[in-house]
Every structure is written in structure tokens, then in C-alpha cells.
Amino acid sequence: MKQLTDNPDVLDTETQQISLEDALQFAIRLHQANQYEYAEDIYRQLLELAPENPNILHYFGLLRHQRGYATEGAEWIKKALALVPDYVDAENNLANIYLQTGQPELAELHFRRVIDINPNFATAYGNLGIALKELQQYQEAVAYLWKAIELQPNNAHHYQNLGNTYRHLKNYREAVSMYSKSLELKPFDADAYRKLSRTFYLMGEVEQCVDVLKQWLSHDSENPTALHLIAAYTRTNAPPRASDAYVRETFDSFAMSFDGVLKRLDYQAPFLVQHALQQVNPDANNWTLLDAGCGTGLCGALVKKLVKRLDGVDLSPKMLERAQERGIYDGLFEAELTAFFLQAKSAYNAIICADTFCYFGDLTDAMHAAASALMPEGWFIFTLEKLEETEKGEDFRLNLHGRYSHTEAYISKTLIDAGFRIHCIETAALRKEGYDKVAGLVVTAQLL
């Protein structure tokens, strides 16, 4: 690795010296190539020599955000802006950090500042539209997205974001038109296919959903999202559980907006799990707790003070980056739940799992694995979506939205077979979907 000399204008190796600006450009190239560790090393050395260089502050802040430290990253970029208030790229990236971390009200302020500095910054108009959509100011969002399209008529993402906004306005035909235009400009875009199929689902046009998914699979036959959704829509060849690839892809794409979206859906599962855990009187001085399918840490933040040690496990690396930023977990692990349970071997006093088993159909292996991860008399608390008893006698079902629901009788039998005693199973609303509340089950069981 190149080392900096005492001369503030040069970076020195045994054989050469390069200017500070050349060193910065080298770090930026590493940064753009996702060589984050090496880029960060150089940025830090450069900051020691030039702590008030706005370009170094800006890029270092952007890198820290990309490495999962968004709050810190924003502070570094603010330092750059304090030195150069009209630094438009820094202002735009600060706004992007706020947008990506669920702070649209701050993002709006900074995107408006970007536009004040540069009225032709098309991306800023588009991102301001996204922020306004998140703030439920849909008509104004539409106006700014059309302005972005006016400035960049061949940018597929503007049409896709406009489609998202029309969907919130329940103007589904316009949303379909925008997603279709996006695909014209950027063929084979997975996000556009996913959103187009979802819009037809909201319209109740399941056959159209299937047609879109078939088109998607015609050029990407192994796409995990398309495969999972076509099984849900056609009710044929439903897998016993969602594939790891589908879960990872879904939540990686959802990570940045996850907390904000669930807030709008009146998401109750973490609070229901917290309440259930409190009822079993955890020992805050001794217990080790696993948050299984921890996501961004919504549930972990509620239960942290109830136990001595809190671990989290999730399949999505992007979700884990958000969880890491909360600073509440003693250990975070990227793994599939059943496999992680099996290697944990009596490590936990309790396991909590908020809305993760809705991606499992057959729960047999997961329940037995959870038992192996618990200490004797350990507690297992989780939520899932409720399936009412059907004439077909189904234990579980893959629904059109891509998640599984389970009958209470099946859950009870599976837990008992795995060696648990049922403490209680309660029906509760997990969140809203459209105007309807999603009925769920909150399960508390203890290992015998």
C-alpha cells in the first residue's frame, strides 16, 4: 500500500511520489470499483494530510455510508458542505443518504437545495419526486418526476419511479404505462418486471401478472423472484419454502426503504413479539437472545434492554448493514435460519422471529432446528400469517403476494413434534395491506 509522506502534497512509495490530487483520484477509482477497504485506507491517510479538503471529506463520507455507517457518512459530507456550500455533488449525495435511510423530510430539503444550485440537475428532480412520494405528497411528486423526464427522456428509472407514484395514487393504468415505457428503454430490468406484475396483481388481473412473469422468465429462466411469484400466482409447483435467493434478492432491494414502508403499513409484529417476550420474564442480567430474521433491527431495538446479549441473523447482507448501524447487536450473522439454528447448539435462552416464517411453508425442519439452538426450557416466540381452516385441509398456503400463511392446528402440531410446549397462540393484526388488516398469529412456546 502506498504511504503518505510528511509533505502534505505528495503520496510516496519506495519508487515514486504522486500528488495529493492524483492519490485522491486513485482512491476514487478504487471506490468506484467497490474496493472499499483499500479506498478507505487511502482516504484516511489523505484526511490526515488535508483535513479540510472538501473533496476528500465528501468521498470519504460517501464511502462510510456505503459501508453501512450512514449517520457518520452524512456528518463527513456536512463538513465538506460547510467548507463549500455550493458543492452540488456533495449536497446531492447527502440528500441521497437521507432518502435511502428513511428520512425523506431531510432528503426533500437537500434536493431542493441541489436544484437551487443547478436547475438542470435532472437526477435531483427525480429523487425529489421519490422523497415527496415517501412523504405522501403524490401530486407534487408526479410534477417533479415529469420534470426529470423532460430533462432526461431516455432514463428508464424516472419512468419507473413515476410508475411507483401513480401506483400510490391508485392510478394503475398510468403505472402500467410507465413501467412498460421503462422496459422499452431498459429491456430485461428485473425491478420493472417485478413492479409491473405487482401492479397487475393490485388490479386483480392475475392472468396479466402471469404473462409478465412468463416474459421475464423467457430471458431470465432462473430468476428467483420470477420463479417464486409465478408459483404463487398460478398455485402450481409451490415450493415448500421460499428459496434463499428469492429472500435475499427481495430484502436486499428493500433494505433502504424497509423501515419507512413498514411504518406506513402500521407494522405491529415487532411490538407483538416484544410484548410476548416481556410476558415470559427474561433475565436482563443473564439471557442470550437470538433475533432470527432480524432485518434492519426493528425488533432488536425494542428488546435489547430485556437481555444481556442480543444476536441477529439474516439472509440479506443489505439488511444486516442497516442493523449494524443501529449499534444494538452483540453479534450479527449472515445465514439461512435453519442452518444457523443447527450450528448454534443450545446457545440461546430465547429465539424471537418477527414475520420471517411467512417465507416458510413446511415448518418441520425449522422447528426442530430451533429446538436444537435453545437451552433447556428455552423460549421460542414468533409471528406468522394466519390461514383459516379450509375445505382442502391445507396446513399452509403460498398466497398471491408471495408469502405463506399457516393454520393454528398445523403450528401447534409442528411445535409439539419438535419438543415444545405451547404457552399461547394469539390472533393479532400484523400490519395493513391496502385497506385490510393482515391477520396473524403470535406464538409463544417453551422447550420441554
Summary of the structure (lengths in Angstrom):
residues: 448
radius of gyration: 24.5
end to end distance: 56.2
largest distance: 80.2
contacts: 1539
relative contact order: 0.06
helix: 56%
strand: 17%
